[in-house]
Amino acid sequence: MKTKIILLVLLGLLAVSCSQDRSIPPEEWENLLASDTVDYPPQRPLYQRPLKAALLLPLTGDRAELGTALQDAGLMALNENREAPLSLWFYDTKGTAEGAKQAYEEAISQRNHIIIGPVFSSEAAAVREERPDIPVISLSSDSSVMGSDMHTFGLLIPDQMRHIARFACQSGQRKLAVIGPENKVAEQAMNSLAEEIKRCPEMELTKVSLYNPNASNLSPPILKIVPRPKPSSPKTVTSADTPTEPVEEPTLSEKIGIDAFIILEEGTKLRQLISLLSFYDVTPDDIPVYGLTSWSQVKDKALAGAYIPTLNEEAFNRFSTRYRTYFNKTPPRLASQMYDAVSFVSQLSYTPPLSNESITQSTGYSGIDGRVRLKANGTNERLLSIRQIQPNLRLKTVAPPPDDFSDPDIPFISPSPIVPEMWDFTVPSATESTYSTSTFPPASGLSDPLGTPTIPAHMP
């Protein structure tokens, strides 16, 4: 394993030196690994050793296929940012908490400057218990594990809820119902929604139904929100001379007392919930249904009409094409996050040293999955789209990502102004500027680099 790591870092060093036209004789490689600088003859500039990034991945065990795919994505990012003074070292977490702890200790002993990974929540928790003193950017989507000493590029539940609340508010929906298993996902979602609905006038969580994740019968949790259909009443015989007035049926939303559903479920339980809701005459066509980003991978026409927050799918499709050119296989959805994390670190490598403060840039970073910025508390913010699942299971964009990261104190919509009965105003001419605009500083990093990739000798 150590031989493989050293070989990869040497190849990274060679790639950097070639891109800068500074050839390094093989006998000097050991000096590079042992010291921070190498003195060249006066006619050559001082060669700075590249920043070392340790990638903690499950390269063996049950999740080895995913780990290998993420390793490939990291190498792809290194190649497409080949001029950056960056080298990658790979450490096997075996997909376990203990393996992640051992991988972290080995990475620290070999003087890495930053860690990318691990992938899973239990692994990230084990690494954080070591109280890391160098920046760590994991891929875990568990925000409860994060802190000032551990960040993540993972897509977080609170971020998804923020975009759902924004879209629902701007769509005029004020009474929300939440249903899902009583687990960590629901806890994070509820905490986020409790904060986000404050940004929408009169929005409230009208009904909440959380159930045991091991429950097999989901009818009781649904009936806490949706009333059982009443049996049809027998017809009464009326005289032909008796006039009858048409009775206006209340809408389904009025019967239930909510404007929208938020469903915090995935997999088999999701299909079960959707089926039962349909049985009780509730479908996404009747009442807006919001789900999780992971629904984009579910191929079930029962979800047609539902709204979900998503990453940049068009850019990911272009990334997938390049990935297949490199490796002749389809990347997992998580591969773009690894690519973006390595590309992000490659941008930071030009201005060392790295710290937990230096990786939290206010402008964020633009990558394959759109714009993201790391926050001081270890979580992140992403600019997500809202898409609707179509009957053909394609995704239709109904709300593009916001232009900028919003201030949490600013409402999703402006309060309705009180207009006096008599208002004297002058319509400005077309040449007058009635609004001032401010430009947002460009985000650092690459925005989905295009072009035919060049496959280096050290890649398959």
C-alpha positions, 0 to 999 in steps of 0.5 A, a space after each residue: 500500500 505504501 509503495 502505491 502511495 509513493 508511486 502516485 505522489 511521485 507521478 504527481 510531482 512529475 506532472 507538476 514539474 513537467 507542466 512548469 518545465 522543471 525536470 527533476 532527476 530521479 535521484 532527487 525525488 527522495 530529497 523532495 519527499 524528505 524536505 520542503 524545498 530543493 535547491 537548484 543551480 542559480 539558473 533555476 528557480 527554487 522548486 517548492 514541494 507540492 501541497 500534499 492531499 490525503 484521500 481517505 477512501 474505502 478501497 477494500 471491503 464491501 464499498 470498494 467499488 465506490 471507493 475506486 470510482 472516487 479515487 478515479 474521480 480524484 485522479 481525473 481532477 488532478 489531471 485536469 488541474 495539472 498545473 496546480 502544485 498538488 499531489 494526491 496520496 490515497 489511504 484505505 479506510 476499508 469502509 469502517 470507523 476503525 479503518 478510517 481512524 487508522 488511515 487518518 493516523 497514517 496520513 498525519 504521520 506522512 505529513 499531509 497538509 489536508 485531508 479529503 474524505 472520508 465518505 461515510 458518517 461513521 468514518 467521519 465521526 471516527 476521524 473527528 474524535 482524533 481532533 484533527 489539526 489539519 483541514 478535513 473536507 469529508 463527503 459525508 452528508 451527516 451535518 451533525 458530525 461536522 464542526 470547526 475542525 471538520 468540513 464537508 462537500 456532501 449534500 446536506 438535508 438542511 440545505 435541501 429543506 432551505 430550498 424547499 421552504 423558499 420555493 413553497 413560500 414563493 409559490 404561495 404555500 403556507 401550511 406544510 405537512 411533514 411525514 417521515 421516519 423518526 431518525 437523524 434525517 428527520 431531526 435535521 430536516 425539522 430543525 432546519 424547517 423550524 428556522 426557514 419558515 420564519 423567513 416566510 410570512 404566515 408559513 407554518 408546519 401545520 401537521 407532522 407525522 414521524 414514525 418508527 423507521 422499522 414500522 411495516 404499516 404506514 397507514 397510521 402515520 398517514 392517517 394522522 395527516 390525511 383523514 380516512 375517506 368518509 363513506 358516501 351517504 345514501 341518496 335522499 329522494 326529493 320532490 321534483 318541485 323542490 329546488 336544489 342548490 348545488 353544493 360546492 365541494 371543498 378542495 382536497 387542500 381545504 379538507 386536509 388543512 395543508 398546502 403541501 407535503 414534505 416526505 422524508 423517505 427513500 427506497 421501499 418505504 417511499 414507494 409504500 408511502 406514495 402508494 398509500 397516499 394515492 389510496 387516500 386520494 392524495 397525489 402530487 397532482 392534487 397537493 404539491 409534494 416535496 421530496 429529497 434530492 435522492 428521488 432523482 435516481 428513483 424510477 417510479 412514475 408514482 412520483 410524477 409531479 413531485 418537486 425535489 431540490 437538485 444539483 447541476 444535472 446538466 454539468 454532471 452529465 457532461 462530467 459523466 461523458 468525460 469520466 467514461 472517456 477516462 475510465 470506460 465506466 459510468 461514475 456514481 453520483 458521488 463522483 462529482 463531489 470528489 472531483 469538485 473537492 480535489 479541484 477546490 483544493 487544487 485552487 487553494 494549493 497556490 496560496 498555502 498554508 491551508 487552515 480551517 479559516 482559509 477554506 471557508 471562502 465567502 464567495 464559494 467555489 463553482 464546480 460540477 455540482 454548482 456553487 458551494 461554500 464551506 461554513 465555519 461550523 463545518 457545514 456547507 451551503 449550495 445553490 440548488 435548483 428545484 425540479 419537477 419529476 415529469 411523467 416520463 421521469 425526466 426532470 423539469 427545472 421550475 426554479 433555477 438556483 439562486 444567484 447568490 448565497 442569501 442572508 438568513 435574516 432576509 425573508 424569502 418574499 418581501 412583505 406586502 407594502 401598505 399602499 395609501 388610497 391616494 398615491 402621487 407618483 411619477 413614472 420614471 423615464 426609460 433612461 432613468 435608473 430606478 434600481 441599483 445592482 451590485 455585482 458578486 465577486 466571481 467564485 474561485 475554481 473551475 466551472 465544469 471544464 470542457 474539452 477532450 481529456 488527455 489521459 496521462 501515463 499513470 491512469 488506466 
